Amino acid sequence: MRWLDPIRSVFFNIVFYSFTILFLGLAVLPLCYFKSEKRVRRMVGVYCSSSLWIARWIMGIKAEYRG
């Protein structure tokens, strides 16, 4: 599986940055104009959980919260 790591890394970067551009452009920026802090915070939470899911799905990275 080691030889696939560079390919998975490039694929992850393409998917992650494409997702970020599309998500920010289509979901978060329009909400900023309505000045609804609750909705923006919810969308940021969705973005964070989606980003972690992409990392787990493609790279096998697991996140752990402590504290």
C-alpha positions as CSV (number, residue, x, y, z in Angstrom):
1,M,0.0,0.0,0.0
2,R,3.0,2.3,0.4
3,W,3.4,2.8,-3.4
4,L,-0.2,4.2,-3.5
5,D,0.5,6.9,-1.0
6,P,1.6,9.6,-3.5
7,I,-1.4,8.9,-5.7
8,R,-3.8,9.0,-2.8
9,S,-2.2,12.2,-1.6
10,V,-2.6,13.9,-5.0
11,F,-6.2,12.6,-5.2
12,F,-7.0,13.9,-1.7
13,N,-5.6,17.4,-2.5
14,I,-7.7,17.6,-5.7
15,V,-10.9,16.4,-4.0
16,F,-10.3,18.5,-0.8
17,Y,-9.6,21.8,-2.6
18,S,-12.4,21.3,-5.1
19,F,-14.8,20.6,-2.3
20,T,-13.5,23.7,-0.4
21,I,-14.0,26.0,-3.4
22,L,-17.4,24.7,-4.2
23,F,-18.6,24.6,-0.6
24,L,-17.5,28.1,0.2
25,G,-18.7,29.5,-3.0
26,L,-22.1,27.8,-3.1
27,A,-23.0,27.5,0.6
28,V,-21.1,29.7,3.0
29,L,-20.6,33.0,1.1
30,P,-24.3,33.5,0.2
31,L,-25.2,32.9,3.9
32,C,-22.7,35.6,5.0
33,Y,-24.8,38.2,3.2
34,F,-27.9,37.3,5.3
35,K,-26.0,37.9,8.5
36,S,-27.4,34.8,10.2
37,E,-24.6,33.7,12.5
38,K,-26.4,30.5,13.5
39,R,-26.6,29.3,9.9
40,V,-23.0,30.2,9.1
41,R,-21.8,28.3,12.2
42,R,-23.8,25.3,11.2
43,M,-22.4,25.4,7.7
44,V,-18.8,25.7,9.1
45,G,-19.6,22.6,11.2
46,V,-20.8,20.7,8.2
47,Y,-17.7,21.8,6.3
48,C,-15.4,20.5,9.1
49,S,-17.1,17.2,9.4
50,S,-17.2,16.8,5.6
51,S,-13.5,17.5,5.4
52,L,-12.7,15.0,8.1
53,W,-14.8,12.4,6.3
54,I,-12.9,13.1,3.0
55,A,-9.6,12.6,4.9
56,R,-10.9,9.3,6.4
57,W,-12.3,8.0,3.2
58,I,-9.3,8.7,0.9
59,M,-6.3,8.7,3.2
60,G,-7.5,6.6,6.1
61,I,-6.9,9.4,8.6
62,K,-8.9,9.3,11.8
63,A,-9.3,12.3,14.1
64,E,-9.6,12.2,17.8
65,Y,-10.7,15.0,20.1
66,R,-9.3,15.3,23.6
67,G,-9.6,17.8,26.3
